[in-house]
Amino acid sequence: NVIKVGMLARLEKYKGQIDLVEGFNNLPQNLKDRYKVFFIGSGTQKELNNLRFKITEYNLKKYFKILKYIKGDSLSVIKNLDLLVSLTRDFEGFGYSIAESLYVGTPILSTNVGGVKEFLNDKNSKLIKPMDISAISKSLKDFAYRRKVWKKRAYEGKKLIIKRFNSEIMSRKFLKEFLKDLNLYKHAI
């Protein structure tokens, strides 16, 4: 019954891994014991050391695992998580792993930044302000006790991704932009 939480992101300060460690540290012991957190991604040695230091400082080594690379496709990795967390501090592009998480029905806790606003909302995920350690703790508590509610949100997200961001629709959008750019290029010559 261990709750598997994952962050799929480069190990960088602005991606919010340390924010997750700090939010997790504020949980009561009985909830900490229910979780296992996986950081999946690479980063500089400095960022890796900073993250390890913070985990060690709070005596949380048994709850966190840093995995630089996992063999296999990202959908399979995400499907095996109970919760995907994205805590980017200032800007996130489209957030492909977030969209993949919705697609496979894995609940999401995310900061409300950048391109994620295109498809994340309160109906399909839990959105919080960047660097809000208290909101991270509260969200982890809520997830532990109300997983069915979170799963229902993820299902709503899956319907949205299939309807608005499927490969056919996205390829048409890319082609339209490509042709528009090509046309502008022709006029510039």
MITI-422493 format. One record per residue (C-alpha): residue in one letter; residue number from 1; x, y, z. Coordinates in steps of 0.2 Angstrom, whole numbers, plus 5000, padded with zeros to 4 digits. Each point is the difference from the previous one (the first is absolute). Layout:
N
+---+-----+------+------+------+
! r !   k !    X !    Y !    Z !
+---+-----+------+------+------+
! A ! NUM !    X !    Y !    Z !
...
+---+-----+------+------+------+
END
This chain:
189
+---+-----+------+------+------+
! r !   k !    X !    Y !    Z !
+---+-----+------+------+------+
! N !   1 ! 5000 ! 5000 ! 5000 !
! V !   2 ! 5015 ! 5012 ! 4997 !
! I !   3 ! 4995 ! 5015 ! 4991 !
! K !   4 ! 5012 ! 5003 ! 4985 !
! V !   5 ! 5003 ! 5018 ! 4996 !
! G !   6 ! 5011 ! 5005 ! 4985 !
! M !   7 ! 5008 ! 5016 ! 4993 !
! L !   8 ! 5006 ! 4997 ! 4982 !
! A !   9 ! 5011 ! 5016 ! 4997 !
! R !  10 ! 5018 ! 5005 ! 4999 !
! L !  11 ! 5007 ! 5003 ! 5017 !
! E !  12 ! 5001 ! 5018 ! 5001 !
! K !  13 ! 4995 ! 5013 ! 5013 !
! Y !  14 ! 4986 ! 5008 ! 4990 !
! K !  15 ! 4992 ! 4983 ! 4997 !
! G !  16 ! 4995 ! 4999 ! 5019 !
! Q !  17 ! 5007 ! 4984 ! 5006 !
! I !  18 ! 5006 ! 5008 ! 5016 !
! D !  19 ! 4983 ! 5008 ! 5002 !
! L !  20 ! 4993 ! 4982 ! 5000 !
! V !  21 ! 5013 ! 4994 ! 5013 !
! E !  22 ! 4995 ! 5015 ! 5011 !
! G !  23 ! 4982 ! 4997 ! 4998 !
! F !  24 ! 5002 ! 4982 ! 5004 !
! N !  25 ! 5010 ! 5003 ! 5015 !
! N !  26 ! 4985 ! 5010 ! 5008 !
! L !  27 ! 4989 ! 4984 ! 4999 !
! P !  28 ! 4996 ! 4991 ! 5016 !
! Q !  29 ! 5010 ! 4984 ! 5002 !
! N !  30 ! 4986 ! 4988 ! 4997 !
! L !  31 ! 4997 ! 5008 ! 4983 !
! K !  32 ! 5019 ! 5000 ! 4995 !
! D !  33 ! 5000 ! 4982 ! 5003 !
! R !  34 ! 4987 ! 4997 ! 4987 !
! Y !  35 ! 5010 ! 5009 ! 4986 !
! K !  36 ! 5014 ! 4996 ! 4989 !
! V !  37 ! 5006 ! 5014 ! 4989 !
! F !  38 ! 5010 ! 4998 ! 4984 !
! F !  39 ! 5010 ! 5013 ! 4991 !
! I !  40 ! 5002 ! 4995 ! 4982 !
! G !  41 ! 5012 ! 5010 ! 4990 !
! S !  42 ! 5018 ! 5006 ! 4998 !
! G !  43 ! 5009 ! 5016 ! 5005 !
! T !  44 ! 5016 ! 5007 ! 5004 !
! Q !  45 ! 5010 ! 4993 ! 5015 !
! K !  46 ! 4998 ! 5016 ! 5009 !
! E !  47 ! 4981 ! 4999 ! 4999 !
! L !  48 ! 5000 ! 4981 ! 5005 !
! N !  49 ! 5011 ! 5004 ! 5015 !
! N !  50 ! 4988 ! 5014 ! 5005 !
! L !  51 ! 4985 ! 4988 ! 4999 !
! R !  52 ! 5009 ! 4986 ! 5009 !
! F !  53 ! 5006 ! 5013 ! 5014 !
! K !  54 ! 4982 ! 5006 ! 5003 !
! I !  55 ! 4993 ! 4982 ! 5001 !
! T !  56 ! 5014 ! 4995 ! 5012 !
! E !  57 ! 4998 ! 5016 ! 5010 !
! Y !  58 ! 4982 ! 4996 ! 5004 !
! N !  59 ! 5004 ! 4981 ! 5003 !
! L !  60 ! 4989 ! 4995 ! 4985 !
! K !  61 ! 5011 ! 4988 ! 4991 !
! K !  62 ! 4988 ! 4985 ! 5002 !
! Y !  63 ! 4986 ! 5009 ! 4991 !
! F !  64 ! 5009 ! 5007 ! 4985 !
! K !  65 ! 5009 ! 4992 ! 4985 !
! I !  66 ! 5009 ! 5009 ! 4987 !
! L !  67 ! 5000 ! 4991 ! 4983 !
! K !  68 ! 5010 ! 5008 ! 4986 !
! Y !  69 ! 4992 ! 4989 ! 4986 !
! I !  70 ! 4987 ! 4987 ! 4999 !
! K !  71 ! 5000 ! 4988 ! 4985 !
! G !  72 ! 4984 ! 5000 ! 4991 !
! D !  73 ! 4988 ! 5012 ! 4994 !
! S !  74 ! 4993 ! 5015 ! 5011 !
! L !  75 ! 4982 ! 4994 ! 4999 !
! S !  76 ! 5005 ! 4984 ! 5008 !
! V !  77 ! 5009 ! 5009 ! 5014 !
! I !  78 ! 4986 ! 5012 ! 5003 !
! K !  79 ! 4987 ! 4986 ! 5000 !
! N !  80 ! 5009 ! 4992 ! 5014 !
! L !  81 ! 4999 ! 5016 ! 5011 !
! D !  82 ! 4986 ! 5004 ! 5012 !
! L !  83 ! 5003 ! 5019 ! 4998 !
! L !  84 ! 5010 ! 5010 ! 4988 !
! V !  85 ! 5007 ! 5016 ! 5007 !
! S !  86 ! 5006 ! 5015 ! 4990 !
! L !  87 ! 5006 ! 5015 ! 5011 !
! T !  88 ! 5008 ! 5011 ! 4987 !
! R !  89 ! 5003 ! 5017 ! 5009 !
! D !  90 ! 4998 ! 5012 ! 4986 !
! F !  91 ! 4997 ! 4993 ! 4982 !
! E !  92 ! 4995 ! 4984 ! 4993 !
! G !  93 ! 4998 ! 4997 ! 4981 !
! F !  94 ! 4986 ! 4989 ! 4994 !
! G !  95 ! 5005 ! 4987 ! 5014 !
! Y !  96 ! 5000 ! 4984 ! 4990 !
! S !  97 ! 5002 ! 4988 ! 5015 !
! I !  98 ! 4985 ! 5009 ! 5008 !
! A !  99 ! 4990 ! 4997 ! 4984 !
! E ! 100 ! 5006 ! 4982 ! 5000 !
! S ! 101 ! 4994 ! 4998 ! 5018 !
! L ! 102 ! 4983 ! 5006 ! 4996 !
! Y ! 103 ! 4999 ! 4988 ! 4985 !
! V ! 104 ! 5004 ! 4985 ! 5010 !
! G ! 105 ! 4989 ! 5006 ! 5015 !
! T ! 106 ! 5013 ! 5004 ! 5013 !
! P ! 107 ! 4995 ! 5014 ! 5011 !
! I ! 108 ! 5010 ! 5016 ! 5000 !
! L ! 109 ! 5006 ! 5013 ! 5012 !
! S ! 110 ! 5008 ! 5015 ! 4991 !
! T ! 111 ! 5004 ! 5018 ! 5001 !
! N ! 112 ! 4989 ! 5011 ! 4990 !
! V ! 113 ! 5014 ! 5007 ! 4989 !
! G ! 114 ! 5003 ! 5002 ! 4981 !
! G ! 115 ! 4992 ! 4989 ! 4987 !
! V ! 116 ! 4992 ! 4987 ! 5012 !
! K ! 117 ! 4986 ! 5013 ! 5001 !
! E ! 118 ! 4995 ! 4994 ! 4983 !
! F ! 119 ! 4994 ! 4983 ! 5007 !
! L ! 120 ! 5001 ! 5000 ! 5019 !
! N ! 121 ! 4986 ! 5007 ! 5010 !
! D ! 122 ! 4991 ! 4996 ! 5017 !
! K ! 123 ! 4989 ! 4987 ! 4992 !
! N ! 124 ! 5014 ! 4989 ! 4994 !
! S ! 125 ! 5015 ! 5003 ! 5012 !
! K ! 126 ! 5005 ! 5009 ! 5015 !
! L ! 127 ! 5008 ! 5017 ! 4996 !
! I ! 128 ! 5010 ! 5010 ! 5013 !
! K ! 129 ! 5011 ! 5015 ! 5000 !
! P ! 130 ! 5019 ! 4998 ! 4997 !
! M ! 131 ! 5011 ! 4998 ! 5016 !
! D ! 132 ! 4985 ! 4998 ! 5011 !
! I ! 133 ! 5007 ! 4987 ! 5012 !
! S ! 134 ! 4984 ! 5000 ! 5011 !
! A ! 135 ! 4989 ! 4996 ! 4984 !
! I ! 136 ! 5012 ! 4986 ! 4996 !
! S ! 137 ! 4998 ! 4992 ! 5017 !
! K ! 138 ! 4981 ! 5003 ! 5000 !
! S ! 139 ! 4998 ! 4992 ! 4983 !
! L ! 140 ! 5010 ! 4985 ! 5005 !
! K ! 141 ! 4989 ! 4998 ! 5015 !
! D ! 142 ! 4985 ! 5002 ! 4990 !
! F ! 143 ! 5006 ! 4987 ! 4987 !
! A ! 144 ! 5003 ! 4987 ! 5014 !
! Y ! 145 ! 4982 ! 5001 ! 5006 !
! R ! 146 ! 4991 ! 5004 ! 4984 !
! R ! 147 ! 5008 ! 4990 ! 4986 !
! K ! 148 ! 4983 ! 4996 ! 4992 !
! V ! 149 ! 4997 ! 5019 ! 4998 !
! W ! 150 ! 5017 ! 5003 ! 4992 !
! K ! 151 ! 4997 ! 4985 ! 4989 !
! K ! 152 ! 4984 ! 5007 ! 4994 !
! R ! 153 ! 5009 ! 5016 ! 4995 !
! A ! 154 ! 5013 ! 4991 ! 4990 !
! Y ! 155 ! 4986 ! 4991 ! 4991 !
! E ! 156 ! 4993 ! 5017 ! 4995 !
! G ! 157 ! 5017 ! 5005 ! 4994 !
! K ! 158 ! 5001 ! 4984 ! 4990 !
! K ! 159 ! 4984 ! 5005 ! 4991 !
! L ! 160 ! 5007 ! 5017 ! 4996 !
! I ! 161 ! 5017 ! 4994 ! 4993 !
! I ! 162 ! 4991 ! 4987 ! 4989 !
! K ! 163 ! 4988 ! 5013 ! 4994 !
! R ! 164 ! 5011 ! 5016 ! 4998 !
! F ! 165 ! 5018 ! 4994 ! 4999 !
! N ! 166 ! 4999 ! 4983 ! 4990 !
! S ! 167 ! 5013 ! 4997 ! 4987 !
! E ! 168 ! 4989 ! 5004 ! 4985 !
! I ! 169 ! 4995 ! 5017 ! 5007 !
! M ! 170 ! 5018 ! 5004 ! 5006 !
! S ! 171 ! 5007 ! 4995 ! 4983 !
! R ! 172 ! 4987 ! 5011 ! 4991 !
! K ! 173 ! 5005 ! 5015 ! 5011 !
! F ! 174 ! 5018 ! 4997 ! 4997 !
! L ! 175 ! 4998 ! 4999 ! 4981 !
! K ! 176 ! 4989 ! 5016 ! 5000 !
! E ! 177 ! 5014 ! 5009 ! 5010 !
! F ! 178 ! 5014 ! 4993 ! 4989 !
! L ! 179 ! 4990 ! 5006 ! 4984 !
! K ! 180 ! 4997 ! 5017 ! 5007 !
! D ! 181 ! 5019 ! 5002 ! 5004 !
! L ! 182 ! 5004 ! 4993 ! 4983 !
! N ! 183 ! 4989 ! 5013 ! 4992 !
! L ! 184 ! 5007 ! 5014 ! 5010 !
! Y ! 185 ! 5018 ! 4994 ! 4995 !
! K ! 186 ! 4995 ! 5000 ! 4982 !
! H ! 187 ! 4994 ! 5018 ! 5001 !
! A ! 188 ! 5016 ! 5006 ! 5009 !
! I ! 189 ! 5011 ! 4994 ! 4985 !
+---+-----+------+------+------+
END
